[in-house]
Amino acid sequence: MATEIINERLLYPSYEIIGGKKIMAPAANPTHGRVIGRLYNFIDNYFDENDKGCVFADNTDVHFPDGTLFKPDLSVILEENSAIIDWFRGIYGVPDMVVEVLSKSTKKKDLTIKKDIYETQGVKEYWIIDPYMRAISVYLLRDGKYFLDDEYILFDDKELELLTEEEKADVKHEVPVSILDGLKVPLKYIFKWGYR
């Protein structure tokens, strides 16, 4: 059984399609996986309590109307948009929210090509997470264009000591999800490493 799974992965490796070309999608490292896992759990728990949509992790194909195929690190689809979900094959349409976690191999693509495609295809909310800086940039779609809503950074105690009182007052500890009635995700929850 394990051999069959390995052979299947070799025959059908993970890829994305941009401009009609297949591009291999690298596997996530543990830091990347941890960030996505925690954010997935937080949003999924919200949906369990509110039944307003679904959240999908990075192994789900998203087929956009322009022919692009991506495997976003996280996709959120609201209940009213659920017709785009094919529970056996993937998502065929535009998610309401997409999250990408930066890595050395994907950073440029996430900040340029993917951001541009998500914008033109009409993804309402796009989060770019930098796990090394412990930072999240939130882009919201207005009149067909993304604007940077805000940037959220998790400061440790030593970093906070270096800030002025005015700067400390501006520090935000939670990231609101605009498409989910202001659900707020604590930065400390997302960037919790290991067993601490």
Steps between C-alpha positions, in 0.01 A plus 500: 500500500774749595685420174185571298462840669866587435472394135181702458677810637786446257260461208279792603718752682349819641486781246327827421404646162583863419448634149442148369834371633539236770723609786609259772375592846762436770408321821454709812760504778395442864486874584274564201281202585469603863383854414240373252385223734434742785323757281294222340394372844404847622280576198358146485396526867324826417309327219409209728331749732351732234449277192578787262751338267792262452877523523739290292873434540777499239427158353182628333503598133340837422406534132449868417276611210804620299649146494747559783540210744638583843531311828471794741635434847151576627170570322182623666164467329190656647171312507343719230790415267501125575379401151865526385598201719517161331552277804677232294714704259578844639381858489376639168468873543629782716546454877394788723835503680843355425810473721857438386795438734831631368799273454829560320382304197152660471541854639539679167206317342274556802574874503465556125343243266263342752400834651423637152294195403308496827425868445383468139295190578321678785623339824358739762769455766864392460735434791874470451667345804873532563576236768860616545403861572184381681305745287175501302410741220126521431376613159134578436335535159330829420375591153699213351831602660685387811597749763709425805253508788766454769813316606511302822825406676549284806757673721676315779557665839852622413379658176213671681745656747667682210178668392380838618171517690334639188634211289387247761150646485490428125598133539216267406478155657220356285430483127136559398354284224288753314286246311407325828317772691817625664626165630839580657792258501763555773852531361632293791271218395621497139870527582518246781792267429572155634361394835517832686 
